[in-house]
Amino acid sequence: MDDIVNEGAKDRFSSLRITEQPLLVREQAFDRLRDAIINGQFPPGTRLIERELCEALGVSRTSIREALRRLEAQRLINVEPRRGPTVAHLTRLQAEQIYEIRSFLEGTLMKHFVQRATPKQVRMLRTIFGRFEDAAANQDVPRAVAIMAQFYDHITAVAGAEVISDVLQQLTARVSYLRSTTMSQKGRISHSVTEIRAIMEAIEQGDAKAAHRAAIHHVEQAAKVALAYLDSR
């Protein structure tokens, strides 16, 4: 029965548990659930049962319900009559539109970064990219995805593009499971290294237009792989 927490469920959710009770426990609950969806721990279609989540995270039902409302607002979950909240599926059309918008925003973001970054900030970006190359060489997809998030976080912070960042975060969250899946496709991670290296080199040369073009190309190539994956399902 759904409202009985079995041992399997406890094992599955053990990594989510919040062991401390800070004032912002509701924020922690939301972050843990959002991360679990983004990294694929809760794949599309997974039912999110309140009692199991309360037990797993060690928080109140009120905290879980607030987190679920926020996840629904970000379109990471759907709440269906009688079935309750489930992790949202992404249609091909939705994915196509998300990647199209991302290409525009990320291209714009790169231009802002080139225009504002100091040499020290560019060197920091090169350091992050070096870690990405290392993860890719070891075929460590989860680490590579996490490092790329740091790469874009740094670019966003330097560019001062708060509005672009807010929109990109929501769009990226909706395709994160797809990104991890497609990055695992044969040859994709090495192509990603090549594409991001082109972005990095344009930035180091101070060429905002080239960085803009390289960023758009990278998103377009990622979109091709992601849409092909969706078509094959």
N, C-alpha and C positions, 0 to 999 in steps of 0.2 A: 504494500500500500504506500501511496505517495507520502503520507504523513508519518511514516515510520522510518527513522534513520537507521539504516543497516550498517554493518561493518564496512562493506564496500564503499558506501557513500563517505564514511568517515575517512577512509584511506584516500579517496579521490580528492577530498577537500582539505586534507591536513595542511597543505602548504598555504592555505588562505588564512589560517587562524590568526586573529589579532590577540597578542599576548599581553598587551598593555591597554589601559583604559584612559587615554588622554581626553581632554575636553573635546577634541575634534574627532571623536571616534566615528561619527557618521561619515566624515570625510574619508577616513581610513577605509571604512566599509565600501564606500563607492569606488575608491581607488583600487582596492583589491579585486573587486568584481570586474571593473573595467579592464584591468590588466589581464585578468583570466580570460576574458573574451578576446582581447586584442592578440594575446600570444597563442591562442588556439586551445587553451586548456578547456574552454567551453566552446566547442565548434558550433557552427550554425545548426539550428534545430534543437539544441539542448534545452530541456525544460529546467527552469530555475525555481525550485520549490522552497518556499519561505522557511519552513521549519528546518530543512536541511542546511540552508544558508545560515540561519541563526546559530545552529549547533556548530557548524564548521568555523564560523568567524568568531563565535563567542560574543555576539552582540544581540541587542533587542530586536524584536520584530519591527518596531518603529524605525530603527536605523536601516534595516533591510528594505523596508517599503520605500523610504525616502531615496535610497540608492537606486532601487528599481525604477522609480519615477524619473530620476535623472538619466538613467540609461535609456529609458524609453524616449525621453526628449532628444537625446543624441542619436536616436534611431539605431542603437546597438541591440535593442531587444524589441520584440512585439508582445503586446499583452492581448491575448485572445480570449473571448468568452469561453468559460468552462475549462479551457486548457491552461490559462494563466500565462505568465511571462516565459518566452522562449527566445533564445539567441536568434537574431534576425538573419535570414538568408539574403544574399545580395544577387539581384537579377543582372543579366548581361547588360541591359540598358542602363541600369543604375551605375554599374561599374564603368561603362563607357563614358557616361557623363562625369563621373567623379574624376577619372583620369584626365579628361579634357580640361576640366577646371583646374586640376592640380598642375597641369603643364603650364598654364597661363600664370598661376600664382607663384610657382617655383621659379619660373623664368624671371618674373618681376623681382622676386626675393633675391636672386643672385645679382641682379643689377644693383640693388640697394646695398648689398654686402660689399661689392667691389668699390662702390663709391664712398663707403664709410669706414671700411676696415683699416686698421693700422697694421704695419708690418708684423708686429707681435701677434695680433689676432689672426692674421693669415698663417703665421707659423703654427699657431695652435690648431688651426683647421688642418694643416698638413699632418700634424701629429695624430689627430683623430683619424684621418684618412689612412695613415700608416697602420693603425690598429685594425681598420677595416680590411686592408690588404692581407694582413696576417690571418685574420679570421677566415677570409675567403680562401686563402692558400690551404688552410686546414679543413675546408669544407664545413666550417662551423656556422651553419645558417642562423641559428638563434642568436649567437653572439654577433654575427654580421648585421643582422636586422637591428639589434639593440645599439650597436655602434653607429649605424646610419641615423638612428634617432638622435644621438648625441651630435652628429655632424650637422644635422639640420637645426637642432636646438641652438648650437653655437652661431650658425649663420643668422638665424632669426633674432637672437639677442643683439648681435652686432648691428644688424640692419635696422633695428628699432621698428620693425614692422608688426606691431601688436595685432592689428586687425587681420592682416594676412595670416599671422600665426594662429589666431583663434579659429579661422575658417579651415586652415590646413589641418589642424589637429583633429577636428571633427571628421574631415574627409578621410584623412589617413587612418583614423580609428576604424572607419567603416570598411576599409579594404585591407586592414592589417593581416587578418587571417589569410586572405588571398595572397598578400605579398609574401608571407612566410612559405606558403605552398609553392608559389611560382619560383621563388628563389631556390627551391630545392630541385627544380627541373634541371635536367642535364645541360651543363654549359652556361646556364643563366647567370650564376654568380660571377663567373669569369668575365662575362660580357658586362655585368654591372660594374666591375672594377675598371674596365676600359672606359666606360661611359663617364664614371665619376672622376676618373683621372683627367679626362678632358675638361671637366668642370674645374677641377683643382688647378690645372695648368693655366686655364684662361684667367682664373682669379689671381694667380701669382704674377701673371703678365699685366694685370690691371686692365684687362680687356672686358669691359662690362657687356658689350654686345656678344662677344664669343661665349662668355659665361651664360648669358641668357639663352643663346642657341643650344649650348651643350646641355643645359638643364632641361629644356623642352625635349630635346632628343632622348635624353635618359628616360623621362616619363613616358614618352611615346613608345619606346622599346619595351618598357615594363608593361604598358597597356596591351601591346600585341601578345605577349606571353600570357598575361592574365585572362584576356578575352578568349584566347585559344583554349586555355584550360577550362573556362566556363562552357565553351562550345562542346568540349569533349565529354562533359559530365553526363 
